[in-house]
Amino acid sequence: MSDNAHPLPAEGTAHGEPANWLVRSGRSVVNTALGARKHRTWRILAQAGLVFNGIVNLIIGSVAIAVAAGAGTEANRSGALAAIAETPVGRAALWVAAVGLAGLAVWQCTEAAALASPSRTKNIFRWLRDLSKAFGFLVVGAGVVVFASGGRTDTARATSRASEFLLESIGGAITLFAIGGIVIAVGVSSIVRGIRRTFLEEVRPLLGARRRIVQTVGIAGHVARGLGFTTIGLLVLYAALSDNPGQVGGLDHALRYLATLPSGIVVFVVIAVGLIAYGLYLFARARFMRR
């Protein structure tokens, strides 16, 4: 059976009517998801969301390199959004980006359906992965709306306050520890995805120079992104174990922490360059998006 098949149990299963209802519901979800992929509108919105995400990663990576060179600025998503908002057409661009990210979230929900496998375990993993990505795009979109509306968010302060609240609450340290574990899992998953090149599932089959270029920026981008997430997660775990909420922060905090370690500046620069590569990969994914 091909990897693009959608193997669901026959309706005449021995588990009875409840199982039949689940089967019909599963088929309905898959068919709805595949139907969404056929609408050009969703595809265009998803491409717009990918391009915007690519621009943000290029900005973050470039600013991170500036930070490594000693410039006093912030290498995080909030800083990138603020930079975009300050351009002449920044606010309008952010509103377009917010709509595009919503479309990208919908499109991401269809990825697992388009790549259904005979393996139930693999299908469940894909659904969880793509739903979590879709949720992430919606969260980013919400942040974009804040900036498009003229607001501002201080990521470092917000994360520090949230971690402080958790540490002061009953079971908060355990919750913070779990969050750190999840962030590390996301980071490791991204690294593995880059090394195994499974991100190529997201683009249509390519040959020659195009494949080599997309593969190169995809590997570098996913590995660097994974290293960034893993560092953030480790700092969250340290905060939970040491009862120090000040250790919790976003990518900017993680990069600055790396810069203080022996040879940490090397990892810092690798992640910064990798984020630029990840931005280029997102451009390629938008251009060669899988149907």
N, C-alpha and C positions, 0 to 999 in steps of 0.2 A: 504494500500500500504506500502511496506517495506521501511525502511530508506535508503536502497541501490538502490532504484529505481531511474530512471532518468526522471521525469515527465516533458515533454515539450509539449506545445500545439500541437494539430493536425494541419497538414498542411492546412487543409481546413478551416482555421479560417476566421472570418468575417472581419478581418482587412486588407485583400487584400494581394497582392504580396509582398510588403515590409515586412509585418509580416512573410510571408512564408519564405522569404530570411533570416530573423533573426532567425527563427526556425531552418532552415537548417544549418546556421552558428553555432548556439548553439550546435546542434547535432554533427557537425564536430569537434568543440573544445572539447566536452566531449569525443568523440570517440578517438581523438588524444591523449588526456590525459590518458585515460584508456589503450590505446595501449602502451604508454611509460612505464606504470607500469608493463607490461608483459616482458619487456626487462631486462634480468638479469644484463646487463652492468650498466643501470641507477640505479638499486637497489644496486649494489656493490659500485658504486660511492657515492650514498646517505649514505650508511652505513659508508663509509670512512669519509665523511663529518661530520656525527654525532659523530663518535669516536673522531675526531680532536676537534670538538666543546666541547666535554666532557672533553678532556685533558686541553683545555684552561680554562674552568670553574673551574676545579680542581686546576690549578695553581693560578688563580685569587683568589679563596676562601682561599687557603693555604697562599698566600702572604698577604691577608687581615687580616688573623689571626695574622701573623707576625707583621703587622702594628699595630694591636690592642695591641700587646705585646711591642710596642715601637721601632720596627725595622724601619729604614728609607728607605723605598722602595716604589714602585708604584703598587697598586692593580688594574690594568686595563689591557685591552686586549693588548695594545702596550707592556707593561712590560712582559706579558706572551709570546708574539710572539718573543720578544727580547731574552728571556730566552731559547726558543726553538731553535732560530737561532744560538745561541752560542754553542750548543751541536755539537759533531763531525759529526752527520748526519743531523743536523738541517735544513740546506738549502734544501737538497733533500726532507726531510720530509715536508717542507713548500710547495714545488712545488706539491707534491702529495696531500697535504691538499687543495691547491687551486683548483685542478681539482676535488677533492671530494666535495668541497663546491659548485662548479658549478653544479655538478650532483645532489647535495642535493637541490639546487634551482629549478632544473627541476622537481625533485620528489615532492617537496613541492607544485608545481603548479598542481599536479595531485590529491592531497589530497581531495580537495573539490569535484572533479568529482567522486572519489571513495565513497564519503559519501553523495551523493546527497539526498535531502529530498523532500517530497511533498510540503513543504513550500518554496515559492519563496524568502521570506524575509530571511529565514535561509540559503538558497543557496547563496544569494548575500553576506550575512555576511561572509560565509565560503570562498567564492572566494576572497573577499577583505582581509580577515585575512591571507589566504595562499599566496596570491600574495605579501602582505607586508612582510611576512616571507621570501619568496623567494628573494625579493629585499634585505632584510637584509643579507641573506647569500651571495649574490653577493657582497655587500659592504664589508663584512668581507673578502671574497675571494680576493677582490682588495687590501685590506690592507695586506693580506698574501703575495700576489705577490710582493708588495713593499719590505717587509722584505726578501723574498726569493731572490730578486734581489740585496740585499745588502744595501737597503735603510733603513731609519728610519723615524718614524713619532712621533711627540710630540703632543699627543692628547690634553693635557691641553692647550698648547700654541695655537694650531690650533682652538680649540673651543672658546677660549678667543678672538682671533683675529676676528673670524667670527662674534661673538656676538657684538664686538666693531664696526665692519663695519656696521652691521644691525642697531645698535642704532644710528649711525651717518647718516644713510640714511633716506629718506622720508618714513614714514610708517614702519620703521625698528622695532620699539618697538612693533607694532601690530604684525608683522611677528614673532618676537621672542616670544611674548605672545602666538601666535597660536602654535608655535613649542613646547613650554612648555606644552600647553594643550594636544597636541597629545602624547607627551612622558608620561604624567600622565595617559592618556587614555590607552596607551599600558601597563603601570604598573598595573592599576586597572584591566584591562582585564586579565593579567597574574594571579593576585591574585584570581579573580573570577574563572578562569580556574582551578586553583589549588584546591580551596575549593570545587568546584562542580565536580572535578575529570574528567572533559571532555577531559583532555589530554589522557585518556585511549583509546580514539578513534584512537590514533596514533599507538597503538600496537595491536597485535592480542589478542583474548580472552585468559586470563590466569586464572589459578586456584590455590588454596592453598597458599603455602609460596611464590611462585613467584609473584602472584598477590599482596599479602600484601607488599612485599618488593618494587615492582615497584610503587605501590600506595603511600607508605610512602615517598620514595625519590622524587616522582613526586609532591606530595602535598607540601613538604618542599621546593623543588627547585623552583616551580612556584611562591609560595607565596614570597619567599626571593627575587627572580628575580623581581617580581612586586614591592616590597618595594624599591628595588634599583632604578628602573625606576621612581617610583613616587617621590622619593627624588630628583633625577636629575631634573625632570620636575618642581617641586616646586622651586628649586634654579633658574631655567631658568625664571620662572614667577617673582621671586623676582628681578632678574637682569633687567627684562623688566620694572618693576614698579619703581625700584629705580635708573634706569639708571646707573647700575654698572656691566659692562661686566665681571669683575673679578669673579663674583659669578657663571658664567657659566663654567661647566666642565663635565667630565665624571664620571664614577663610583668611581674612586679613590678620586676625589674632594668631591663627595657626602658623601663617607664614612668618610673622614677626618672631614667634617663639622659635621656629626652626633656625632663623638667622642668628639666634643667641647660642646655638649649639656648635660644638666643634665640627667643622665641615658641613654644618647645617645649611650654610649659604649655597652650597652646591645643589642640595635637594630643593632649596628655595627656587633657584634659577631654573632647575629642571621642571618644576611644577609650573612656573610662570610661562616658560616656553611651551610646555605641554598644553596649557590653557589656550594659548594662541592657536596651537595645532587643533585643539578640540573645536574652537570657533570655525576654523577652516573646514573641519569635518562636517559640522552642521550645515555650512554652505553647500558642501558636496551632497549631503543627504537631501537637502531641499531640491537641488538640481536633478539628482538621480533617484528621486523618491520611488520606492517600490509601489507598484499598483496593487 
